[in-house]
Amino acid sequence: MTKKKLFVWTCDYSENSGEGKLARLFIDELKKKKFIIILNQQNTLNQKYISTLWGIFYCWKKYLNQETVCYLNYLPLWNFLIFVLLPPKTVFGPITGGAYYSKSFKLNYFIREYIFPIFYKVSEFLINLRGINPIFSTDLLKKYLSKKTIIKSKFNFVVKNFSFKKKIKRKKIIDFLIYYRNHNNKKLLFPFNLIRKLIKYNFKIYIVGDRLNLPKIKNCGKLSKNKISILQSKAKFTIISGENPYSFFILECIAHHMKIIIDKKMKKKITMLKKNFIELNFNSLNKIIKQR
């Protein structure tokens, strides 16, 4: 059987970002099926709202040339314009979005609590109208969907398609390797107080991503995939910030034999790979001190 050509638009195909890793994972799955991939790599995620319009234009250009197209990322469920404006028969990549947010930042809370759910329903209506069987990167948005949509959807694409080839165990010389992103919603969920307590007990803490201004920690900055992998192989623990317990960073930590610390309040979020998580009362460090 001759494979069909598929022209894929992606705003990010890097090896280091979450969107880029998601794009690569999805394309690997497409290649296993019936498509020869011809990639249109834009790397415009920093201008993600403009990149959406450019991606829609690109897909229409290819569609009018009687070519099969795929819109891969950036694809949040709230952006219903994507589902309105893309051409018929477009192949959609995994739909993204987080359902957890802090009440501390009032404007952010208002938008996510009251505006986004309306947008979700508009997008869901358009998805069903177009006859799409959606793929979701996680199951964080499941609670916003109707039973009809849930039945025909696939959830947790990232976890189910991630390659868990366990790495060779090495001597663990780093107590905690933590990913930090200075983002309005994400940093409000970040466990600053827990890290301050860990510092008092002289745990060896490395931070990757954005700079975290706390004493006695090592800020490693934004590193390549290979350099982060080396640090993961040397680290014992990481901490989930509160939004997505199955991010690429967390899954890669699991592959490197790290244990994932999660607040007991988030227990219900852990539905897969449970043996890799340690539930902790963030007000008490006794369980971690015993495993030191």
Beta strands, then each sheet from edge to edge (+ up, - down):
strand 1: 4-10
strand 2: 35-41
strand 3: 69-73
strand 4: 91-92
strand 5: 174-180
strand 6: 205-209
strand 7: 218-221
strand 8: 235-239
strand 9: 259-263
strand 10: 277-280
sheet 1: 2+ 1+ 3+ 4+
sheet 2: 7+ 6+ 5+ 8+ 9+ 10+
end
